[in-house]
Amino acid sequence: MLSGYHYPEETDIILEGEMKFFVWVSRERWGFVVLPILREGELLFTRRGDVL
């Protein structure tokens, strides 16, 4: 879960070795927030190596 957002219908379909990018509009940062999620060994990882 990242900042209260979690979309299991989107993360459950990521295949082994596949990376999916989630993009949000951020008015506070005047741009976009991009979060890559990687499935490896049946676990989901973020760009910082956090396990979801």
N, C-alpha and C positions, 0 to 999 in steps of 0.2 A: 504494500500500500504506500502510495506517495502522496503526502499532503492531503489525505482523505479521499483520494481518487483510486479506484480499483475497478477494472472492467474485466471480470473473468471470462466473459464471452469473447473478448479480444485476445487475452493472454493465453487462454486454453488452447487456441488453435495454432500457436507458434510451434513449429516442428523442431526436432532435435538439430542443433547446429544452425538454426535460422535466427536472424535478428529482425525485429520489427520496430519501427520508429513511431512514437506517439508525439504529436505536436499540438501545443496549446498557444493561444494568443495571450500575451502578458502585457496588459496596459501599464502596469507598474514599471516594467522594464522597457517599454516602447518597442516591443518586438515579439519574438516567439520563444517558447521553451521547447526544446527537443529532448525526448527521453528515449534512448535506445534500450530495448530489452532483448536479451539473448537467452535462448534455451540451450543448456548444456548439462548432460547427465541428469535429465528430468528435473533440473532446477532452473529457475529464472533469475538472471543477473541484470543489474543496471550497469551503467557506464563506470560507476565507482566500485563495482565488484560486490555491491550489496545483494543479498539473496532475497527475493520476494516470496 
